[in-house]
Amino acid sequence: MTAGALTLAFILAAVWAVLCRVNAMQHGVTRWPVFAQHAALGLSMVAALLLPAEWGRTSLAAGVCVFLLMGAHRWRNGAPAGTRRDGDDA
């Protein structure tokens, strides 16, 4: 399997995972910024499939950065509720 085919497979798997997450989000329960984070990440992955290799990598890196930056405020004071292991909520 060539590097290009492997990259394609990984990107398609990641797009599928993001789509599954978005599909599991509940209207009225999931906050808009969380949906927007996943949308930005998914769009960057689709763009990576459509753009030439150099720009595709740039698109992936930008998508990950946007995803992390959009959620940074929730992590400012430690892990947010619902993301900690049992017993680590202190």
N, C-alpha and C positions, 0 to 999 in steps of 0.2 A: 504494500500500500504506500503510495507516495505521500510526501508531506502535505501536499495540497489537498489530497483526498482525506487525509486524517484531520486536517484543519477544518475542512468542510463538515465532516462528521461531528467534530466537537462543537462547532458553532451551531449546527442544527440541533444537537442535543441540548445545548444551553438555551436556545430560543424556545424549544419545547418545554423545558423546565420553567422558564419565565412565564410562558403562556399558561401552564398548569397552575402556577401560583396566582396569576391574575384571575384565572377562572375560579379559583377557590375563594377569592376575596368577596366579601359580602357587602352589597350596596347598603349604605347607612351604618355599617359597622366599621369597615376599613376606612381609615382616614384618607382623604384625597392625596396628601403628600406621599403616602406609601404606594398608592396606585401610580402616581406620577413617576416615582423612583423606578418602579419596575417597567413602566412604559419607556422611559428614557433608556434604560439598559437594553430592553428588547429591540428598540429602534436602532440603537448603535450596532447591535449584532446583525440585524437585517442589512444595515448599510454596509457592514464589513463584508457581507456576501456579495454585494452589488458593486462595490468600489474596487479599483485596482489594489493589489496587495499592500503597498505602502500606506495608502489612505485607509484601507481596511483595518490595518493594525492600529492606526491613529484613531479610527472610529471606535474600536474596542476599548482602547485605553481611555478615551474621553468618556465613553459610556460608563465604565467602572468608576472613574473619578466623579462624574455627576451623581451616580448612584450613592457613593459614599458621602459626598459633600451634602447632598439633600437630606441625609439622615444624621449628619454629624451632631446637630443640636440635641438629638435624643440621647446621644452617648456622652455628652459633655461631662456629666457628673457620674459616670460609670454606666454599667449595663442597664438598659431600661427594663421595666417590669415585663415579665413574660419571656425573657431571654436568659435568665440565670438558671443554673443547676439547682436542684433541691438543696436547701441548707445554705446557699450562698447569697441569700437576699439581704444580708446584714449591711 
